Amino acid sequence: MRRICIVYHTTDGHTRAIADFLKQSLQCQTIAVTLLPLRDFYATDIPTYDVLIIGASIRYGKHARKVRTFLEDHATALQKIQTAFFSVNLVARKADKNTPETNPYTAKFLQNLSWRPDTCAVFAGKLDYARYGFFDRWMIRLIMKLTNGPTRTEDPLVFTDWDAVAAFAQHVRYRALERLLVHWE
């Protein structure tokens, strides 16, 4: 049985929704999946997992400092197991900005880390003006205006390509089971 842990940091809850989807997609008879917010994950548990997936949202062009600190502080331990990383941001709603290489925030974030994930993905997030405070609503509207995005919506807009999330899960599952087969040989 392979053990996978999905650790996430979310700003408005959508990264958690993607992490939940990943958990449901990965869980099977040969894979046990644990889902935890970053604040509840103990780095000493890293070696107890076969795969660690880290998910993080972006706000105002940056991943949370907690995510960067975690990845830098535990880079050595993370390099000893299979890892995957996914970033969630609204810029990824554009087809030319939805890969780790083309998404400016994710590319810059990974470039400035000593840790390198085995697998990486970028997913578009959710736009929900009603949930934001005054400052965030104003700033996000400004950013949307500058990037030709929606500045007014009554209902939340989910830009996430769930097929891409499912494909990411399938890739991670394949890699995890592939390593299991290598150990049996």
Summary of the structure (lengths in Angstrom):
residues: 185
radius of gyration: 16.7
end to end distance: 15.8
largest distance: 58.4
contacts: 581
relative contact order: 0.18
helix: 49%
strand: 24%
